Amino acid sequence: MAQSVDSSITQLVLGYNFNDRVGLQFNVPLIHRSFQRPDDNGNLQRGRVSGPGDVSLMANVLAYRADKVAYTVRWGLMAGVKLPTGSTSRLQEEVDELTAPPAPVDSAVHGHDLTLGSGSVDGVVGTSIYARWHHVYFAASTQFAVRSSGKFGYRFANDLTWSGGPGAFLMLEDNYTVALQANVSGETKGQDTFAGAKAGDTALTAVYVGPQLSATWKEKVGAELGVDLPVSLRNTSLQVVPDYRLRAALTWRF
């Protein structure tokens, strides 16, 4: 039986810079997921969930900067907190599964896959680096989330995400730029904890590769479009895993 989750997340980001080195950023994710899986009787069930997820408030610090005609180097740090604003009603399924009789067909789509929020207050830290030499550059970033126990006592595992790779400017003018990057990204996450035990179908280590096209105009408008194709997926037990990811971003500075 075909089982799947199609997930899209639209991030609304509002930022404010106190000066050219320190700023704050408020993120609101809008999540939509459609899924199909077997129900308790082994029949195919289709459904969808949508709504706002957990918001986050992040502080950004430009720790080092060197801007010259021939080269640029920038190193940034970030830290913040994720707040439990997203609905956790789907996590009730994890509680129900504790007492439910065995289903005729095992499901790979569970409440922890569909929930919009975790119900927990989590810490987030990260860093990024950008280095340019004439028309070539290297950009990379990483982020680590420290999870706490949330709704129904369910605790998502700490997770690490990262991305980076070399790139080149196809156009580098005073008013606009166009760049193409060979991006390598990944994530690693352990097993969640629930009811005093590890959830066997929750750990994942994934590596993706793909191109990323970016453009800027007058330092006010920026756009990005990227494709991530998995080259390595290591998961535990029966669970849904990504088969591709599309990323797009639009930034307006005023």
N, C-alpha and C positions, 0 to 999 in steps of 0.2 A: 504494500500500500504506500503510495507516494505521500510523504510528509514534508512540509516546508513552512518557512516563515519569511515573508517579504517585509522588510523593515525599512522605513525612511525616517530620518531625523532632520528637522529644520531647526538650526540654532539661531536664535535671535540674540545678538550681542550688542550691548551698550557699554561703551568705554569712555573714560575721562582721564586725560593726562594732566597731572598737576604741574609738570615741567617736562623737559625733553628726556627725562630718565625714569620717572616714577608715574605709574598710572593704576587705575582700578578698572575692572571689567566685570560686568554682570551678564551671566548667560542664562537664557531660558530655552530649553529644548522642547520642541513640539514633535511628538512621536506618533507615528501611524504604523501599525503592524497588521497584516492580514496573514492568516494561517490556515492550514489544513492538517488534520491528525485524526487518528481513530478515537471514537468515543468509548464509553464503558462497555458497549455492546459489540465493539469491533467494527462499527459503521464509520464511514468517512464523515468527519465533522469539519465544517468551514466556518470561519468567524473573523472578526477584526476588533482591534482595540485602538483607541486614539485619545490623545489629550496631552497636556503639558507634563513634562517629566520633572526630575529634581533639578532645581536651580542651583547655581554656584556663583560665588563672589570671589574673584581672584585679584591679587595684587601683583603687578609686574614691575620689575626693576631692571634697567639697562646697566649691568655691572661694569661693562667695558665697551668702549667705542673708539674706533679710529677710522676716520673718513678722509681719504686722499683721492686724488684724481686717478691714480693707477690701482689703488686697492682700497678695500673696506673690510673691517673686522668688527663684529658686534656679538656680544655675549649677554644673554638675558637670563634672569631668574624669575620664577613665579611661585606663589604659594597662596592657598585659599581654602575654602570650605564648601562642601556640597550640602545642601539643606533638603530635608525630606518633604518636598512639596508635591511630588507625583503620586498618583493613585496607587495603592498597594493591594487593591481588591483581588487581583489575580494571584497574589501570594497565598490566599486562602486555599488554593488548590493543593499547595504543599501540605497543609494541615489535613485536608480531606484524603489525600493519598495514604496517610498513615493508617487509616482504618478501612479503606476501600478494599474489596476483594480483588484478586488478580484479574486484570483485563485480558480478553482473548488475544489482543494484539498490543504489543508494547508501543508506547508513545514516545517519540523523541522530542515532543514539544510540551513543556511543562509551564507551571505558573511562573517560575523564575525566568523563563524565556520571554514571557508576555507582559510581565508587570511594567508599569510606567515609572514606578518609583521603588526605592528600597526601604523607606521608612527609617533610614539611619542618617546620622550626621557623620560625614566622612571628611578626612583631610586630604588635600591634593598638593603635591609639590612637583616642580618641573624645571627644566632648563632648556635653552636653545642657543645655537651658534650659527652665525652667517659669516662667510669669508669670501671675498671677491678679489680676483686678480684680472684686471682689464675686462675681457668679455666672458670669462669663465668664473664659476663660483661653486661653493659647497654650502649646503644648508641642512641642519639636522635639529631635531628636538626630541625630548623624552618627557614622560609624565608618569608619576607614580601615585596611585590612590590607596589610602589606608582606610579600610572599611571597619565599621563598628556594627554591632548587632542591631537589627532593624525590626520591622513589623513581624509579629508572630514568632519572634526569636530567631528569624532567618538572618544569617550573616553572609553576605557576599564576600568572596575571597579578595584579598588585596590583588591589584592588577597593575601591570607595567605596560605602557604603550610607547612606541618609538617610531620615528621615520627620519629619512634623510637620504642624501645622495648628491652627486655632482650635476651641474647644469651649465647652460651657456645662454647668453643673451643673443637672441636672433636680431633684436633691434635695441639699441641703447642710445636714446636721444635725450635732450634736455627735458622735453615735455612728456615723453612716453617711453615705455619699455615693453618688450615682449621676450619671454624667456621660456626655455624648455628644460625640464629636469628629469633625470632618470631616478625615480624615487623607489626606495626600498623601505618597507614599513613592517611592523609586527606588533604582536601583543602576546603577553603570557599571563596566565591567571591560574591559580590553584583551585582546589575544590572548596565549594561553599560549605557552610556548616549549618545544620538544622537538626533540632530535636536531639542534641548531644552527639551527633554523628556527622561524618563527612558525606556530602551529597556526591555520589559517584559519577554522575553525568554532567558535571559542571566545569571541569578543568579543560583548558585549551591553551596551546602554544601554536601561533600561526605566523607565517612570514609571507609577505606580499611584494610583488614588484609591478611597476607600471609607469607610464609617462605622466608628467604633470605640466600643464601649460599655464603660464601666468602672465598677466599684463597690468601695467599701471598707467595712469594718465594724470600729469601735473601733481603728483604726490597726494591727490585727493581721492581718486577712484582706483580701486584695485579689484582684479578678478582672477579666480583660479578654477581650473578644471582638471581633475585627475581620475585615473582608473587604477584600481588595485586588483591584481590577479594572484590568487594563492599559489605558492610554489611548495609550501610545506604546511601541513595541518596535522597536529598531534592532539587528539582529544581522548577523553576517558569515557568508557561505556557508550550507550546509544544516545546521541544528541545531534541537534542541527548545527551545522557549521557553515560559514560563508563560502559561496562559490565565486563571488566577485563583489567588488564595492565601487561605487561611483561617488566622487566628491566634487562639490562645487561651492564656491564662496564669492561673495560680492561685498566689498568694503567701501564705505564712504566716510571720509574724514572732513570734519567742518570745524 
